[in-house]
Amino acid sequence: MVRVIPPEEVLGEVDRRLAAALRQAANSALGMPAAIDTFKAMLDRADLALVLKEELRP
C-alpha cells in the first residue's frame, strides 16, 4: 500500500527518513557509504530516491 503524504509534510518526512538512514549507516561497521551504489542502497532501504528537480516541476 502506498502512503500518500500531503505536500506540506513531504520535506519533514524526507528529513525524518534521511536522518534514520544516516543513523543506520553511522551504526554500521562500514560507516558512511563510500560508493554511489552503497548510498543508493541506503536511500532505497529508507524508501527514498534521488530525482532531478526538473522532473518535479509541472
KAJO-V123094 format. One line per field, one symbol per residue. phi: phi as a letter, one per 40 degrees, with the letter a starting at -180 (. if undefined). burial: # if it has 24 or more other C-alpha atoms within 12 Angstrom, else .. A space follows every 50 residues. Layout:
phi = ???
burial = ???
This chain:
phi = .cccbddcbcccccdcccccccccccccccgccbbcccccccccccgbac bcdccccc
burial = .................#..#.................#..##..#.... ........
